[in-house]
Amino acid sequence: MPMRKSSLPPFLAGILLIGFLVGTVFLLRLGRGKIPLAAGDFPRARGPAGAPIQIVEYSDFQCPACQVAQGTLSQIMEQYPNKIRLIFQHYPLEGHRWSPLAHRAAECAARQNQFWTYHDRLYGDQAVWSKAPEAPVEALLNYARESELALEEFAHCLGEAAVDRPVQDERRAGFDLGVRSTPSFFVNGKLAVGAPALRAEIEKITNQ
């Protein structure tokens, strides 16, 4: 699908890229203390809160296996309506060049209560933005527009280094829990690595 040009001035994309690079350096200097977040600060959950099955997904937007796993998750959610609560947790992998920027963008979308729309757009167009030779700022802005986000607010958020803090906190928390690759899932507290293992664990629970 051809990209539509951003309505923002060209220099803004450059400013955002500089902000991203400066923010990355800033994060490397942060301590490892965790920042407490209220449950409603970042709405990244699907399904009823009281569902008997809770899936906590640790995922990387640039991970091809994570993109494939979205189909499995959709099937499971459709197969067991009202029985599953899916909670997304950030886990950008080292070596995925644009993953930190994509996760920052998703957090900015979450601040406008459009996380899942943006989440689906990132995975759906992963083959495009993830292979960009330069930081895919223009693509991320286009996805924000297509998701009907307030574009200037989104662009300002994308340039804030502090937006990376919940991303890094969740990655560290996942690592402490034993996550070493993506996608990894905790199904009612039990670790399942990869989509096949997730499907097997769901079937085991539902067949009891």
TORKOL-4160 file (C-alpha; in steps of 0.2 Angstrom, whole numbers, padded with zeros to 4 digits, m for minus):
208
<pt num="1" X="0000" Y="0000" Z="0000"/>
<pt num="2" X="0008" Y="0017" Z="m0005"/>
<pt num="3" X="0011" Y="0028" Z="0009"/>
<pt num="4" X="0002" Y="0045" Z="0010"/>
<pt num="5" X="0013" Y="0060" Z="0014"/>
<pt num="6" X="0012" Y="0068" Z="0031"/>
<pt num="7" X="0004" Y="0085" Z="0032"/>
<pt num="8" X="0017" Y="0090" Z="0045"/>
<pt num="9" X="0032" Y="0101" Z="0039"/>
<pt num="10" X="0047" Y="0091" Z="0033"/>
<pt num="11" X="0058" Y="0098" Z="0047"/>
<pt num="12" X="0046" Y="0091" Z="0061"/>
<pt num="13" X="0051" Y="0073" Z="0056"/>
<pt num="14" X="0069" Y="0078" Z="0058"/>
<pt num="15" X="0066" Y="0085" Z="0075"/>
<pt num="16" X="0057" Y="0069" Z="0080"/>
<pt num="17" X="0071" Y="0058" Z="0074"/>
<pt num="18" X="0084" Y="0069" Z="0084"/>
<pt num="19" X="0072" Y="0067" Z="0099"/>
<pt num="20" X="0072" Y="0049" Z="0098"/>
<pt num="21" X="0091" Y="0047" Z="0097"/>
<pt num="22" X="0093" Y="0059" Z="0111"/>
<pt num="23" X="0080" Y="0049" Z="0121"/>
<pt num="24" X="0089" Y="0033" Z="0118"/>
<pt num="25" X="0105" Y="0040" Z="0125"/>
<pt num="26" X="0095" Y="0047" Z="0140"/>
<pt num="27" X="0087" Y="0030" Z="0144"/>
<pt num="28" X="0104" Y="0021" Z="0144"/>
<pt num="29" X="0109" Y="0032" Z="0158"/>
<pt num="30" X="0093" Y="0029" Z="0168"/>
<pt num="31" X="0093" Y="0019" Z="0184"/>
<pt num="32" X="0085" Y="0002" Z="0185"/>
<pt num="33" X="0071" Y="0008" Z="0197"/>
<pt num="34" X="0054" Y="0004" Z="0192"/>
<pt num="35" X="0041" Y="0018" Z="0189"/>
<pt num="36" X="0024" Y="0013" Z="0197"/>
<pt num="37" X="0010" Y="0015" Z="0184"/>
<pt num="38" X="m0009" Y="0016" Z="0187"/>
<pt num="39" X="m0019" Y="0002" Z="0179"/>
<pt num="40" X="m0028" Y="0015" Z="0168"/>
<pt num="41" X="m0013" Y="0025" Z="0162"/>
<pt num="42" X="m0009" Y="0014" Z="0147"/>
<pt num="43" X="m0025" Y="0004" Z="0141"/>
<pt num="44" X="m0017" Y="m0011" Z="0133"/>
<pt num="45" X="m0029" Y="m0025" Z="0138"/>
<pt num="46" X="m0043" Y="m0034" Z="0128"/>
<pt num="47" X="m0057" Y="m0044" Z="0135"/>
<pt num="48" X="m0067" Y="m0043" Z="0151"/>
<pt num="49" X="m0057" Y="m0040" Z="0167"/>
<pt num="50" X="m0065" Y="m0055" Z="0176"/>
<pt num="51" X="m0061" Y="m0067" Z="0162"/>
<pt num="52" X="m0056" Y="m0085" Z="0169"/>
<pt num="53" X="m0041" Y="m0085" Z="0157"/>
<pt num="54" X="m0028" Y="m0071" Z="0158"/>
<pt num="55" X="m0015" Y="m0070" Z="0144"/>
<pt num="56" X="0000" Y="m0059" Z="0147"/>
<pt num="57" X="0009" Y="m0056" Z="0131"/>
<pt num="58" X="0027" Y="m0050" Z="0130"/>
<pt num="59" X="0030" Y="m0045" Z="0112"/>
<pt num="60" X="0041" Y="m0035" Z="0100"/>
<pt num="61" X="0033" Y="m0025" Z="0086"/>
<pt num="62" X="0048" Y="m0029" Z="0074"/>
<pt num="63" X="0048" Y="m0048" Z="0078"/>
<pt num="64" X="0041" Y="m0058" Z="0063"/>
<pt num="65" X="0036" Y="m0072" Z="0075"/>
<pt num="66" X="0026" Y="m0060" Z="0085"/>
<pt num="67" X="0017" Y="m0054" Z="0069"/>
<pt num="68" X="0012" Y="m0072" Z="0065"/>
<pt num="69" X="0006" Y="m0075" Z="0083"/>
<pt num="70" X="m0007" Y="m0061" Z="0081"/>
<pt num="71" X="m0017" Y="m0073" Z="0070"/>
<pt num="72" X="m0017" Y="m0086" Z="0084"/>
<pt num="73" X="m0022" Y="m0073" Z="0097"/>
<pt num="74" X="m0036" Y="m0067" Z="0086"/>
<pt num="75" X="m0042" Y="m0085" Z="0083"/>
<pt num="76" X="m0042" Y="m0089" Z="0102"/>
<pt num="77" X="m0051" Y="m0073" Z="0107"/>
<pt num="78" X="m0065" Y="m0077" Z="0094"/>
<pt num="79" X="m0066" Y="m0095" Z="0099"/>
<pt num="80" X="m0068" Y="m0091" Z="0118"/>
<pt num="81" X="m0077" Y="m0075" Z="0119"/>
<pt num="82" X="m0079" Y="m0067" Z="0136"/>
<pt num="83" X="m0067" Y="m0080" Z="0143"/>
<pt num="84" X="m0050" Y="m0072" Z="0139"/>
<pt num="85" X="m0042" Y="m0056" Z="0145"/>
<pt num="86" X="m0026" Y="m0052" Z="0135"/>
<pt num="87" X="m0014" Y="m0040" Z="0142"/>
<pt num="88" X="0000" Y="m0033" Z="0131"/>
<pt num="89" X="0018" Y="m0030" Z="0138"/>
<pt num="90" X="0032" Y="m0022" Z="0129"/>
<pt num="91" X="0047" Y="m0032" Z="0126"/>
<pt num="92" X="0058" Y="m0024" Z="0112"/>
<pt num="93" X="0072" Y="m0036" Z="0107"/>
<pt num="94" X="0090" Y="m0030" Z="0105"/>
<pt num="95" X="0095" Y="m0030" Z="0087"/>
<pt num="96" X="0079" Y="m0025" Z="0081"/>
<pt num="97" X="0084" Y="m0007" Z="0075"/>
<pt num="98" X="0067" Y="0002" Z="0074"/>
<pt num="99" X="0058" Y="m0008" Z="0088"/>
<pt num="100" X="0061" Y="0005" Z="0102"/>
<pt num="101" X="0053" Y="0019" Z="0091"/>
<pt num="102" X="0038" Y="0008" Z="0086"/>
<pt num="103" X="0035" Y="0004" Z="0105"/>
<pt num="104" X="0036" Y="0022" Z="0109"/>
<pt num="105" X="0024" Y="0026" Z="0095"/>
<pt num="106" X="0012" Y="0013" Z="0102"/>
<pt num="107" X="0013" Y="0020" Z="0119"/>
<pt num="108" X="0009" Y="0037" Z="0112"/>
<pt num="109" X="m0007" Y="0030" Z="0104"/>
<pt num="110" X="m0011" Y="0022" Z="0120"/>
<pt num="111" X="m0012" Y="0039" Z="0128"/>
<pt num="112" X="m0025" Y="0043" Z="0116"/>
<pt num="113" X="m0035" Y="0027" Z="0120"/>
<pt num="114" X="m0030" Y="0020" Z="0103"/>
<pt num="115" X="m0017" Y="0007" Z="0107"/>
<pt num="116" X="m0025" Y="m0008" Z="0099"/>
<pt num="117" X="m0029" Y="0001" Z="0083"/>
<pt num="118" X="m0011" Y="0006" Z="0082"/>
<pt num="119" X="m0005" Y="m0010" Z="0088"/>
<pt num="120" X="m0014" Y="m0019" Z="0073"/>
<pt num="121" X="m0007" Y="m0006" Z="0061"/>
<pt num="122" X="0011" Y="m0009" Z="0066"/>
<pt num="123" X="0010" Y="m0028" Z="0065"/>
<pt num="124" X="0000" Y="m0027" Z="0048"/>
<pt num="125" X="0013" Y="m0016" Z="0040"/>
<pt num="126" X="0028" Y="m0023" Z="0049"/>
<pt num="127" X="0036" Y="m0028" Z="0033"/>
<pt num="128" X="0037" Y="m0010" Z="0027"/>
<pt num="129" X="0042" Y="0001" Z="0042"/>
<pt num="130" X="0054" Y="m0012" Z="0050"/>
<pt num="131" X="0064" Y="m0013" Z="0034"/>
<pt num="132" X="0066" Y="0006" Z="0032"/>
<pt num="133" X="0084" Y="0012" Z="0029"/>
<pt num="134" X="0081" Y="0027" Z="0041"/>
<pt num="135" X="0070" Y="0029" Z="0056"/>
<pt num="136" X="0052" Y="0027" Z="0050"/>
<pt num="137" X="0045" Y="0042" Z="0057"/>
<pt num="138" X="0035" Y="0047" Z="0042"/>
<pt num="139" X="0027" Y="0029" Z="0042"/>
<pt num="140" X="0023" Y="0030" Z="0061"/>
<pt num="141" X="0015" Y="0047" Z="0058"/>
<pt num="142" X="0004" Y="0040" Z="0044"/>
<pt num="143" X="m0002" Y="0026" Z="0055"/>
<pt num="144" X="m0007" Y="0039" Z="0068"/>
<pt num="145" X="m0017" Y="0048" Z="0055"/>
<pt num="146" X="m0025" Y="0032" Z="0049"/>
<pt num="147" X="m0029" Y="0028" Z="0067"/>
<pt num="148" X="m0038" Y="0045" Z="0068"/>
<pt num="149" X="m0026" Y="0051" Z="0082"/>
<pt num="150" X="m0023" Y="0069" Z="0086"/>
<pt num="151" X="m0008" Y="0071" Z="0075"/>
<pt num="152" X="0001" Y="0085" Z="0083"/>
<pt num="153" X="m0001" Y="0078" Z="0100"/>
<pt num="154" X="0005" Y="0061" Z="0094"/>
<pt num="155" X="0020" Y="0069" Z="0086"/>
<pt num="156" X="0025" Y="0079" Z="0102"/>
<pt num="157" X="0023" Y="0063" Z="0112"/>
<pt num="158" X="0034" Y="0053" Z="0100"/>
<pt num="159" X="0048" Y="0066" Z="0103"/>
<pt num="160" X="0047" Y="0063" Z="0122"/>
<pt num="161" X="0061" Y="0052" Z="0130"/>
<pt num="162" X="0050" Y="0049" Z="0145"/>
<pt num="163" X="0038" Y="0039" Z="0135"/>
<pt num="164" X="0051" Y="0025" Z="0134"/>
<pt num="165" X="0051" Y="0022" Z="0153"/>
<pt num="166" X="0036" Y="0010" Z="0154"/>
<pt num="167" X="0043" Y="0001" Z="0139"/>
<pt num="168" X="0059" Y="m0002" Z="0147"/>
<pt num="169" X="0051" Y="m0006" Z="0164"/>
<pt num="170" X="0040" Y="m0019" Z="0156"/>
<pt num="171" X="0055" Y="m0027" Z="0147"/>
<pt num="172" X="0065" Y="m0028" Z="0163"/>
<pt num="173" X="0050" Y="m0035" Z="0173"/>
<pt num="174" X="0048" Y="m0048" Z="0159"/>
<pt num="175" X="0066" Y="m0053" Z="0159"/>
<pt num="176" X="0065" Y="m0055" Z="0178"/>
<pt num="177" X="0050" Y="m0067" Z="0175"/>
<pt num="178" X="0061" Y="m0078" Z="0163"/>
<pt num="179" X="0056" Y="m0070" Z="0147"/>
<pt num="180" X="0071" Y="m0072" Z="0134"/>
<pt num="181" X="0062" Y="m0072" Z="0118"/>
<pt num="182" X="0046" Y="m0066" Z="0109"/>
<pt num="183" X="0032" Y="m0069" Z="0108"/>
<pt num="184" X="0031" Y="m0076" Z="0126"/>
<pt num="185" X="0015" Y="m0078" Z="0135"/>
<pt num="186" X="0010" Y="m0081" Z="0153"/>
<pt num="187" X="m0007" Y="m0090" Z="0153"/>
<pt num="188" X="m0014" Y="m0089" Z="0171"/>
<pt num="189" X="0004" Y="m0087" Z="0177"/>
<pt num="190" X="0011" Y="m0101" Z="0167"/>
<pt num="191" X="0025" Y="m0097" Z="0154"/>
<pt num="192" X="0021" Y="m0102" Z="0136"/>
<pt num="193" X="0035" Y="m0098" Z="0123"/>
<pt num="194" X="0028" Y="m0095" Z="0105"/>
<pt num="195" X="0011" Y="m0097" Z="0097"/>
<pt num="196" X="0010" Y="m0116" Z="0097"/>
<pt num="197" X="0014" Y="m0117" Z="0115"/>
<pt num="198" X="0000" Y="m0104" Z="0119"/>
<pt num="199" X="m0013" Y="m0113" Z="0109"/>
<pt num="200" X="m0008" Y="m0129" Z="0118"/>
<pt num="201" X="m0010" Y="m0121" Z="0135"/>
<pt num="202" X="m0027" Y="m0113" Z="0131"/>
<pt num="203" X="m0033" Y="m0130" Z="0124"/>
<pt num="204" X="m0027" Y="m0139" Z="0140"/>
<pt num="205" X="m0036" Y="m0126" Z="0151"/>
<pt num="206" X="m0052" Y="m0126" Z="0141"/>
<pt num="207" X="m0053" Y="m0145" Z="0141"/>
<pt num="208" X="m0052" Y="m0148" Z="0159"/>
